Amino acid sequence: MSDSSDYHNLIRTAKEFLRMEEELYGRFHVPDISNKINDISENFSSPELDTQDGTNAKPDSQSHLPESANTLDELLDICLISDVLRTDLSGTRLVFGTGNPDADLMLIGEAPGFQEDKQGEPFVGNAGQLLNKILAAISFERKDVYIANILKHRPPNNRDPLPQERDRSLPYLFRQIELIKPKLILCLGRVSAQTLLGTNEPMKKLRGRFHSFRDGIELMATFHPAALLRNPALKRDTWEDVQMLRKKYDELFK
C-alpha cells in the first residue's frame, strides 16, 4: 500500500466484513481508527525518508563526503566511517595524521606500516625515528610540521598502495591539505610523489627541485626514510633535498 487511500479502502473492507459477521453473531463495537491510520501513513511518507528517486537515501549522505568537512576534526569523523579508505587487509586502524594543524610544512608518506597501524599515528616505527632525526638536522620538530600519508589504512605485507586505493584516498588527502593550508609539501617516497604530481617519472627525476602544486603550494620529493634504512647510500641525496627545503622555508618566512 503506497498511500493513505489504500489504508482507508482496507478499513472499509474490514468494516463490511465485520458488519456481515455482526448479522450472524450479534452486535459488537468497531472503533474508528482512521485518524491513527492517517498519522501512520504520514510518517511512512515523510520527506526525510523518501527521495525523489525513491531510494530512501539518508538526507545527510552528502555530509559524508570529504569536501563537506570544515575542520580537521570533522574530516577525521568522516574518515572513520569511510569504507572506501580501507585496504584489503581487515581489522586495520585509521591513521589520519599528526602534528601542527596550522603547519606551513606538510610531509606526506605512502601508507601506514605495522607500527603506524598499531599506534594510529604516521611514521612511528624505525623509519619514523629516522625521520625525526632528519627533521632535527634542519631544525624542525614533529610538532612544527604536519605528517600524513596517501593511504590512511595499512595495506597487507607493507606493499605499495594500489592505483585504485590511491584514487579513492586522494579526495580525503586533498581536503586535508586544503584545511591545513601548508606553503610547502615534502613527499616522502616515490609513490607519494608520483601520486600527488600525477606522473610516473622515477625519483631521480623528481627529487632535487620544487614542483608547482595546487593552490600555490610548492612541492618537493625525496626518498622515503625506509629506503634510507635499506640503502644508506641514498642519505646524501636526501640530505641535499632537505637542506634545499629548509632554505626555501626560510626564504618564505624570513
Phi and psi in degrees as a GROMACS rama.xvg file:
@    title "Ramachandran Plot"
@    xaxis  label "Phi"
@    yaxis  label "Psi"
@TYPE xy
-105.224  -17.4324  SER-2
-148.681  179.632  ASP-3
-67.3708  -27.9779  SER-4
-62.0875  -34.0585  SER-5
-64.3988  -38.6746  ASP-6
-64.0321  -42.0844  TYR-7
-65.3812  -38.7872  HIS-8
-60.7335  -40.4809  ASN-9
-62.7052  -43.1637  LEU-10
-61.9657  -44.1004  ILE-11
-61.3103  -42.0204  ARG-12
-63.0503  -41.9703  THR-13
-64.8174  -41.0681  ALA-14
-63.7408  -40.9503  LYS-15
-63.7482  -40.4242  GLU-16
-62.7801  -42.6494  PHE-17
-68.6262  -33.9959  LEU-18
-61.2061  -43.898  ARG-19
-64.8044  -37.3776  MET-20
-65.3752  -35.6998  GLU-21
-64.1305  -38.5639  GLU-22
-63.1885  -31.9807  GLU-23
-83.6461  -39.4384  LEU-24
-116.108  1.8703  TYR-25
105.183  167.468  GLY-26
-78.6601  139.378  ARG-27
-149.216  165.43  PHE-28
-93.9987  133.962  HIS-29
-113.839  109.839  VAL-30
-68.0015  148.582  PRO-31
-88.7743  112.387  ASP-32
-111.769  23.5655  ILE-33
-59.9162  -41.2458  SER-34
-63.8376  -37.5059  ASN-35
-67.2221  -35.8659  LYS-36
-64.36  -40.0215  ILE-37
-59.7459  -42.4948  ASN-38
-61.7179  -42.6389  ASP-39
-64.3803  -45.0899  ILE-40
-65.5599  -34.7599  SER-41
-65.8317  -38.213  GLU-42
-65.897  -38.5311  ASN-43
-69.6978  -25.9161  PHE-44
-100.471  20.5965  SER-45
-59.4842  134.026  SER-46
-64.8008  -16.3753  PRO-47
-73.9925  -19.2888  GLU-48
-102.271  -31.3162  LEU-49
-98.4217  145.424  ASP-50
-116.201  169.816  THR-51
-60.9558  -30.7306  GLN-52
-94.2864  4.39675  ASP-53
72.5288  22.6145  GLY-54
-89.2473  -5.31043  THR-55
56.6484  36.944  ASN-56
-72.7675  151  ALA-57
-66.9563  138.333  LYS-58
-66.7556  -21.2308  PRO-59
-102.663  22.9296  ASP-60
-59.3628  -30.7986  SER-61
-64.7312  -25.0963  GLN-62
-71.7776  -9.46264  SER-63
-90.1868  -0.899054  HIS-64
-83.0951  144.717  LEU-65
-60.0118  -33.3774  PRO-66
-68.838  -12.999  GLU-67
-79.5033  -12.9171  SER-68
-76.4764  131.352  ALA-69
-104.244  -9.71691  ASN-70
-140.312  165.238  THR-71
-64.6237  -35.4549  LEU-72
-63.5417  -40.7763  ASP-73
-65.5871  -40.1066  GLU-74
-65.4136  -38.5395  LEU-75
-59.1876  -45.6144  LEU-76
-60.6592  -38.9971  ASP-77
-66.9805  -43.1092  ILE-78
-63.5729  -32.9446  CYS-79
-64.1179  -27.0897  LEU-80
-109.023  7.61266  ILE-81
-94.1332  102.651  SER-82
-66.8548  -22.6495  ASP-83
-63.9513  -18.8945  VAL-84
-82.3715  -12.1471  LEU-85
-77.8923  152.088  ARG-86
-97.1892  -172.055  THR-87
-87.5828  16.1638  ASP-88
-99.6993  116.719  LEU-89
-77.9651  154.659  SER-90
74.5556  20.4996  GLY-91
-82.914  161.333  THR-92
-104.457  141.723  ARG-93
-65.3576  130.717  LEU-94
-115.842  95.6648  VAL-95
-80.4153  -55.5337  PHE-96
160.469  167.337  GLY-97
-152.701  155.606  THR-98
119.663  -156.417  GLY-99
-81.6175  116  ASN-100
-68.772  -11.9172  PRO-101
-110.411  22.7591  ASP-102
-65.9478  145.17  ALA-103
-88.0381  -13.8827  ASP-104
-122.512  126.127  LEU-105
-119.532  132.254  MET-106
-106.172  132.423  LEU-107
-128.246  117.961  ILE-108
-95.1943  -156.71  GLY-109
-100.995  -58.4878  GLU-110
-163.033  155.864  ALA-111
-66.193  149.059  PRO-112
-103.869  -163.93  GLY-113
-60.8076  -50.6726  PHE-114
-66.5774  -37.8101  GLN-115
-64.4058  -41.5704  GLU-116
-64.3589  -38.1505  ASP-117
-67.9161  -40.2725  LYS-118
-98.6642  -12.6974  GLN-119
73.3848  23.833  GLY-120
-139.739  137.586  GLU-121
-72.395  147.15  PRO-122
55.911  63.0501  PHE-123
-119.812  -5.90538  VAL-124
-85.488  -154.655  GLY-125
-61.0425  -40.371  ASN-126
-65.2005  -34.7407  ALA-127
-67.5841  -37.3472  GLY-128
-65.2287  -37.5672  GLN-129
-68.5639  -37.892  LEU-130
-61.6114  -39.8643  LEU-131
-58.5622  -39.7497  ASN-132
-68.5896  -38.3548  LYS-133
-63.485  -44.9376  ILE-134
-62.1275  -44.4481  LEU-135
-61.7346  -32.9665  ALA-136
-66.2267  -22.0269  ALA-137
-114.866  27.0511  ILE-138
63.8827  40.2347  SER-139
-121.941  151.311  PHE-140
-117.981  164.47  GLU-141
-58.6652  -34.3651  ARG-142
-71.0856  -10.9846  LYS-143
-87.2746  -21.2725  ASP-144
-120.739  174.545  VAL-145
-119.964  135.054  TYR-146
-122.035  130.848  ILE-147
-145.638  -177.642  ALA-148
-131.928  163.001  ASN-149
-61.693  -51.9827  ILE-150
-94.2695  150.081  LEU-151
-109.539  3.70885  LYS-152
-132.471  149.958  HIS-153
-72.9511  130.97  ARG-154
-82.7666  156.188  PRO-155
-66.3737  143.916  PRO-156
58.2624  23.1704  ASN-157
54.9331  30.4883  ASN-158
-70.3155  165.241  ARG-159
-63.3201  145.404  ASP-160
-58.4119  136.442  PRO-161
-73.7379  153.868  LEU-162
-54.3499  -41.4692  PRO-163
-69.0459  -31.8629  GLN-164
-67.2651  -40.9581  GLU-165
-64.6729  -43.1836  ARG-166
-61.5664  -39.5025  ASP-167
-70.8854  -31.7764  ARG-168
-84.8138  -26.4221  SER-169
-57.7706  -43.2433  LEU-170
-56.9505  -34.4331  PRO-171
-73.1013  -40.2925  TYR-172
-67.5827  -41.8326  LEU-173
-60.01  -40.6388  PHE-174
-66.7641  -36.2422  ARG-175
-61.0411  -43.5891  GLN-176
-64.394  -42.749  ILE-177
-61.041  -36.0442  GLU-178
-76.8051  -33.5665  LEU-179
-78.4735  -36.5065  ILE-180
59.0729  53.5361  LYS-181
-72.5652  157.823  PRO-182
-91.0013  -26.8706  LYS-183
-132.526  145.416  LEU-184
-126.58  132.812  ILE-185
-111.207  114.717  LEU-186
-84.7509  126.723  CYS-187
-103.179  99.1021  LEU-188
109.168  156.824  GLY-189
-60.9046  -46.1237  ARG-190
-62.3606  -42.8883  VAL-191
-61.355  -48.3525  SER-192
-64.9122  -46.9346  ALA-193
-63.475  -38.0291  GLN-194
-66.8602  -47.8874  THR-195
-72.9844  -30.666  LEU-196
-91.4757  -8.17835  LEU-197
62.5403  47.7698  GLY-198
-141.091  163.607  THR-199
-111.864  10.8897  ASN-200
-63.7168  145.526  GLU-201
-71.5379  163.33  PRO-202
-58.3451  -35.5017  MET-203
-62.2181  -23.4537  LYS-204
-93.7574  -18.6651  LYS-205
-90.8339  -32.2148  LEU-206
-79.8497  168.899  ARG-207
80.7173  8.38948  GLY-208
-158.21  166.228  ARG-209
-98.1248  144.418  PHE-210
-117.442  143.724  HIS-211
-75.5716  128.127  SER-212
-114.247  -164.945  PHE-213
-77.6854  154.802  ARG-214
56.3462  32.0098  ASP-215
76.7602  7.55082  GLY-216
-76.4438  138.872  ILE-217
-99.8748  137.023  GLU-218
-122.61  135.72  LEU-219
-124.03  148.277  MET-220
-117.873  141.861  ALA-221
-146.148  177.47  THR-222
-71.4187  148.27  PHE-223
-69.3749  139.448  HIS-224
-53.5404  -32.8134  PRO-225
-63.1125  -33.8103  ALA-226
-67.4975  -33.2638  ALA-227
-68.5709  -33.8666  LEU-228
-67.7541  -33.1225  LEU-229
-81.4028  -32.9391  ARG-230
-137.466  87.0847  ASN-231
-58.701  -18.5892  PRO-232
-63.9181  -18.6135  ALA-233
-79.9987  -8.50049  LEU-234
-64.0729  -34.7403  LYS-235
-63.4516  -46.617  ARG-236
-62.6827  -40.2469  ASP-237
-64.449  -40.3632  THR-238
-61.8523  -40.5921  TRP-239
-64.4521  -39.8785  GLU-240
-63.5841  -47.7121  ASP-241
-73.1943  -26.6151  VAL-242
-65.9187  -41.6214  GLN-243
-62.9637  -39.6355  MET-244
-62.3301  -44.9049  LEU-245
-64.04  -38.5592  ARG-246
-63.5605  -43.7416  LYS-247
-63.0012  -42.2434  LYS-248
-59.6925  -45.1489  TYR-249
-66.0542  -34.4803  ASP-250
-65.6748  -37.513  GLU-251
-73.7077  -29.556  LEU-252
-123.851  23.5368  PHE-253
